[in-house]
Amino acid sequence: MDEKLISKKKPAYPINEQLYNYLTEYNRNIKIPVFYDDLLRFVGGVEVYDKNGDDTLWIRVYYAEHERDEIDLSLKRMYMILHGDGSENSLPFLTVDAIDYCTFGNSKPFRVKVRNILNDNHTYLYVKKADASRVYGLELEHILSPNNINFLVYKDTLIEEHVLGIPGDQFLIENMKTVSVKGKKRLSKEFVKFNERCMIRLLGDMRSYNYVIVASYDFDQVEYRIRAMDFDQQSFEGNLKVYFPQFFKENYPFVKMVSENLQEESIEQYKREERSAIARRIKGSQDRINALLDCMCNDKISTPEKINQLKMDLNAYTKDKNFKHCNSMGDILKVAFDFVTRNYENVNIYIIH
């Protein structure tokens, strides 16, 4: 895929009052004890390397002694708000093992490793600057995908839970060679559905390092699921191809796997199945979807040029003239969701060449 299809850098869009009210209504807006800017007060850091000695682009940061205890306590409290009821009964059993900072990408997140000292289990949470695009992406993922996702917003800080799984690029290098023939067929089916799901809800830039592969073990087989973990490019770009994972060169091994393991009839069937599943989720959460789309319609999360390009691309792709009348990314998603719910039982599939 031509890299020029992706903007060099997407701007961060502030969360407006209407979206903030939506987040409050659905318990996403909760007062938290630490802000993104608080974590920027680190006094130094060391590079973090993976098991092969390669630079991970994360820096393990440390803080002045007089601030470390306060930051650790605030992060543990935030963990309990995200994953529990916010009570402090378990705080003595938690410890912050590491705080890592990533300068790669738009969000520049902090990754916090929290460990339970009683059983040595640990998990991660991420602290980022709040961006409306990312919040819309997270919320659409929670409502329309098979995966629930937990996050909190307070003022200009976004807290996200860790998405479990093996990053797609790492899976291709380290795990793909061990996948059985039957496993590749199941993984091919999942990639087709993931590809369709990203397009329908307009989640862009799903290159292999922006999603994870989750393996679930049944008694006689392994099932696979692909989960997005980066929502920065929700409804921003104008070129429709950006919303199809299949068009990124990083995903070519998965595309090749699909072509080798699935017949065209099966691919079309799985696309229809995914559209049907999304249509059911839209209908099952209609009030919440409508409220979220109303926020998007009144928000600026892209440029007029990109909005115009995308609505014309979708008009050509679906033959639905309603796209021509859209004036915002929220309008475009409204028409797209209406198209899916009206046609999910008998959807015409069009292929982009």
For each residue, the residues with C-beta under 8 A, 3 or more apart:
1: 5 241 247 248 249
2: 5
3: 6
4:
5: 1 2 237 239 241 242 247
6: 3 204 205 233 237 242
7: 10 236 237
8:
9: 106
10: 7 106 133 232 233 236
11:
12: 106 129 131 133
13: 131 132 133 299 300 301
14: 130 132 156
15: 19 20 23 130 131 132 135 153 156
16: 19 20 132 295 298 299
17: 20 21
18: 21 22 294 295 298 299
19: 15 16 22 23 132 135 136 295 299
20: 15 16 17 23 24 29 153
21: 17 18 24 25
22: 18 19 25 26 28 291 292 295
23: 15 19 20 26 28 29 135 153
24: 20 21 27 28 29
25: 21 22 291
26: 22 23 288
27: 24 30
28: 22 23 24 135 139 151 152 153
29: 20 23 24 152 153 154
30: 27 81 152 154
31: 154
32: 35 78 81 152 154 157 159
33: 73 74 77 78 81
34: 38 39 71 74 75 77 78 127 157
35: 32 38 39 154 155 156 157
36: 39 40 110 127 128 129 130 156 157 158
37: 40 41 156 157
38: 34 35 41 71 74
39: 34 35 36 42 61 71 99 101 110 127
40: 36 37
41: 37 38 63 64 67
42: 39 45 61 62 63 99 101
43: 62 63 64
44: 61 62
45: 42 59 60 61 62 101
46: 59 60
47: 55 56 58 59 60
48: 55 56 58 59 60 100
49: 53 54 55 56
50: 53 54 56
51:
52:
53: 49 50
54: 49 50
55: 47 48 49
56: 47 48 49 50
57: 102 103 104
58: 47 48 100 101 102 111
59: 45 46 47 48 100 101 102 103
60: 45 46 47 48 98 99 100
61: 39 42 44 45 99 100 101 110
62: 42 43 44 45 68 99
63: 41 42 43 67 68 71 99
64: 41 43 67 68
65: 68
66:
67: 41 63 64 70 71
68: 62 63 64 65 71 72
69: 72 73
70: 67 73 74
71: 34 38 39 63 67 68 74 75 96 99
72: 68 69 75 76 95 96
73: 33 69 70 76 77 91
74: 33 34 38 70 71 77 78
75: 34 71 72 78 79 96 99 112 114 125
76: 72 73 79 80 91 94 95 96 114
77: 33 34 73 74 80 81 86 88 91
78: 32 33 34 74 75 81 82 125 127 159
79: 75 76 82 83 84 94 112 114 125
80: 76 77 83 84 85 86 87 88 90 91 94
81: 30 32 33 77 78 84 86 152
82: 78 79 125 150 152 159 161
83: 79 80 123 150 161
84: 79 80 81 87 90
85: 80
86: 77 80 81
87: 80 84 90
88: 77 80 91
89:
90: 80 84 87 93 94
91: 73 76 77 80 88 94
92:
93: 90 116 117 118
94: 76 79 80 90 91 114 115 116 117
95: 72 76 114 115 117
96: 71 72 75 76 99 112 113 114 115
97: 113 114 115 122
98: 60 111 112 113
99: 39 42 60 61 62 63 71 75 96 110 111 112 113
100: 48 58 59 60 61 110 111 112 113
101: 39 42 45 58 59 61 108 109 110 111
102: 57 58 59 105 108 109 110 111
103: 57 59 108
104: 57
105: 102 108 230 232
106: 9 10 12 131 232
107: 128 129 131 134 232
108: 101 102 103 105 128 129
109: 101 102 126 127 128
110: 36 39 61 99 100 101 102 126 127 128
111: 58 98 99 100 101 102 124 125 126
112: 75 79 96 98 99 100 124 125 126 127
113: 96 97 98 99 100 122 123 124
114: 75 76 79 94 95 96 97 122 123 124 125
115: 94 95 96 97 120 121 122
116: 93 94 119 120 121 122
117: 93 94 95 120
118: 93
119: 116
120: 115 116 117
121: 115 116
122: 97 113 114 115 116
123: 83 113 114 161 162
124: 111 112 113 114 162
125: 75 78 79 82 111 112 114 159 160 161 162
126: 109 110 111 112 159 160 161 162
127: 34 36 39 78 109 110 112 157 158 159
128: 36 107 108 109 110 131 134 157 158 159 160
129: 12 36 107 108 156 157 158
130: 14 15 36 134 135 153 155 156 157 158
131: 12 13 15 106 107 128 134 135 158 232
132: 13 14 15 16 19 135 136 299 301
133: 10 12 13 136 137 231 232 233 234 235 236 301
134: 107 128 130 131 137 138 158 231 232 234
135: 15 19 23 28 130 131 132 138 139 151 153 158
136: 19 132 133 139 140 231 234 235 292 295 296 301
137: 133 134 140 141 203 228 231 232 233 234 235
138: 134 135 141 142 149 151 160 231
139: 28 135 136 142 143 292
140: 136 137 143 144 145 201 203 234 292
141: 137 138 144 145 147 149 201 203 228 231
142: 138 139 145 147 148 149
143: 139 140 281 285 288 289 292
144: 140 141 197 200 201 278 281 282
145: 140 141 142 197 201 227 228
146: 225 277
147: 141 142 225 227
148: 142
149: 138 141 142 160 161 163
150: 82 83 160 161
151: 28 135 138 158 159 160 161
152: 28 29 30 32 81 82 158 159
153: 15 20 23 28 29 130 135 157 158 159
154: 29 30 31 32 35 157 159
155: 35 130
156: 14 15 35 36 37 129 130
157: 32 34 35 36 37 127 128 129 130 153 154
158: 36 127 128 129 130 131 134 135 151 152 153
159: 32 78 82 125 126 127 128 151 152 153 154
160: 125 126 128 138 149 150 151
161: 82 83 123 125 126 149 150 151
162: 123 124 125 126
163: 149 212 227 228 229
164: 212 214
165: 212 213 214 225 227 229
166: 170 171 174 175 212 213 214 215
167: 170 171 208 209 211 212 213 229
168: 171 172 207 208 209 210 211 212 213 226 250 251 254
169: 172 173 207 208 209 250
170: 166 167 173 174 175
171: 166 167 168 174 175 176 208 212 213
172: 168 169 175 176 208 253 254
173: 169 170 176
174: 166 170 171
175: 166 170 171 172 178 179 213
176: 171 172 173 179 253
177:
178: 175
179: 175 176 183 184 187
180: 183 184 222
181: 184 185 261
182: 185 186 221
183: 179 180 186 187 221 222 224
184: 179 180 181 187 188 257 260 261
185: 181 182 188 189 261 262
186: 182 183 189 190 221 222 223 224
187: 179 183 184 190 191 213 224 254 257
188: 184 185 191 192 254 257 258 261 262
189: 185 186 192 193 262 266 270
190: 186 187 193 194 224 225 226
191: 187 188 194 195 226 245 251 254 255 257 258
192: 188 189 195 196 258 262 267 270 271 274
193: 189 190 196 197 270 271 273 274
194: 190 191 197 198 206 211 226 245
195: 191 192 198 199 244 245 246
196: 192 193 199 200 270 271 274 275
197: 144 145 193 194 200 201 203 274 278
198: 194 195 201 202 203 204 206 228 243 244 245
199: 195 196 202 240 243 244
200: 144 196 197 274 275 278 336 337 340
201: 140 141 144 145 197 198 278 333 336
202: 198 199 234 235 243 310 329 332 333 336
203: 137 140 141 197 198 206 228 231 233 234 243
204: 6 198 233 234 235 236 237 242 243
205: 6 210 230 232 233 237 242 248
206: 194 198 203 210 211 228 230 245 248 251
207: 168 169 210 245 248 250 251
208: 167 168 169 171 172 211 248 250 251 254
209: 167 168 169 250
210: 168 205 206 207 228 229 230
211: 167 168 194 206 208 226 227 228 229 230 245
212: 163 164 165 166 167 168 171 226 227 229
213: 165 166 167 168 171 175 187 224 225 226
214: 164 165 166 224 225 226 227
215: 166 222 223 224
216: 222 223 224 225
217: 222 223
218: 221 222 223
219:
220:
221: 182 183 186 218
222: 180 183 186 215 216 217 218
223: 186 215 216 217 218
224: 183 186 187 190 213 214 215 216
225: 146 147 165 190 213 214 216
226: 168 190 191 194 211 212 213 214
227: 145 147 163 165 211 212 214
228: 137 141 145 163 198 203 206 210 211 231
229: 163 165 167 210 211 212
230: 105 205 206 210 211 233
231: 133 134 136 137 138 141 203 228 234
232: 10 105 106 107 131 133 134 137 205
233: 6 10 133 137 203 204 205 230 236 237 242
234: 133 134 136 137 140 202 203 204 231 301
235: 133 136 137 202 204 296 301 302 329 330 332 333
236: 7 10 133 204 233 301 302 306 329
237: 5 6 7 204 205 233 242 243 302 306 310
238: 302 303 305 306 307 308 309 310 313
239: 5 242 309 310 313
240: 199 243 244 310 313 314 317 352
241: 1 5 244 247 352
242: 5 6 204 205 233 237 239 247
243: 198 199 202 203 204 237 240
244: 195 198 199 240 241 247 352
245: 191 194 195 198 206 207 211 248 251 254
246: 195 251 254 255
247: 1 5 241 242 244 251 352
248: 1 205 206 207 208 245 251 252
249: 1 252
250: 168 169 207 208 209
251: 168 191 206 207 208 245 246 247 248 254 255
252: 248 249 255 256
253: 172 176 256 257
254: 168 172 187 188 191 208 245 246 251 257 258
255: 191 246 251 252 258 259
256: 252 253 259 260
257: 184 187 188 191 253 254 260 261
258: 188 191 192 254 255 261 262 267
259: 255 256 262
260: 184 256 257
261: 181 184 185 188 257 258
262: 185 188 189 192 258 259 266 267 270
263: 266 267
264: 267 268
265: 268 269
266: 189 262 263 269 270
267: 192 258 262 263 264 270 271
268: 264 265 271 272 349
269: 265 266 272 273
270: 189 192 193 196 262 266 267 273 274
271: 192 193 196 267 268 274 275 347 349
272: 268 269 275 276 344 347 349
273: 193 269 270 276 277
274: 192 193 196 197 200 270 271 277 278
275: 196 200 271 272 278 279 340 343 344 347
276: 272 273 279 280 344 345
277: 146 273 274 280 281
278: 144 197 200 201 274 275 281 282 340 344
279: 275 276 282 283 340 341 344
280: 276 277 283 284 344
281: 143 144 277 278 284 285
282: 144 278 279 285 286 289 337 340 341
283: 279 280 286 341
284: 280 281
285: 143 281 282 288 289
286: 282 283 289 290
287: 290 291
288: 26 143 285 291 292
289: 143 282 285 286 292 293 337
290: 286 287 293 294
291: 22 25 287 288 294 295
292: 22 136 139 140 143 288 289 295 296
293: 289 290 296 297 330 333 334 337
294: 18 290 291 297 298 330
295: 16 18 19 22 136 291 292 298 299 330
296: 136 235 292 293 299 301 328 329 330 333
297: 293 294 328 330 331 334
298: 16 18 294 295 328 330
299: 13 16 18 19 132 295 296 328 329 330
300: 13 328
301: 13 132 133 136 234 235 236 296 329
302: 235 236 237 238 306 307 329
303: 238 306 307
304: 307 308
305: 238 308 309
306: 236 237 238 302 303 309 310
307: 238 302 303 304 310 311 326 327 328 329 332
308: 238 304 305 311 312
309: 238 239 305 306 312 313
310: 202 237 238 239 240 306 307 313 314 329 332
311: 307 308 314 315 323 324 326 331 332
312: 308 309 315 316 323 324
313: 238 239 240 309 310 316 317
314: 240 310 311 317 318 320 323 332 335 336
315: 311 312 318 319 320 321 323 324
316: 312 313 319
317: 240 313 314 350 352
318: 314 315 323 339 350
319: 315 316 348 350
320: 314 315 323 335 339
321: 315 324
322: 325 326 335 338 339
323: 311 312 314 315 318 320 326 332 335 336
324: 311 312 315 321
325: 322 331
326: 307 311 322 323 331 332 334 335
327: 307 331
328: 296 297 298 299 300 307 331 332
329: 202 235 236 296 299 301 302 307 310 332 333
330: 235 293 294 295 296 297 298 299 333 334
331: 297 311 325 326 327 328 334 335
332: 202 235 307 310 311 314 323 326 328 329 335 336
333: 201 202 235 293 296 329 330 336 337
334: 293 297 326 330 331 337 338
335: 314 320 322 323 326 331 332 338 339
336: 200 201 202 314 323 332 333 339 340
337: 200 282 289 293 333 334 340 341
338: 322 334 335 341 342
339: 318 320 322 335 336 342 343
340: 200 275 278 279 282 336 337 343 344 347
341: 279 282 283 337 338 344
342: 338 339
343: 275 339 340 346 347 348
344: 272 275 276 278 279 280 340 341 347
345: 276
346: 343
347: 271 272 275 340 343 344
348: 319 343
349: 268 271 272
350: 317 318 319
351:
352: 240 241 244 247 317
353:
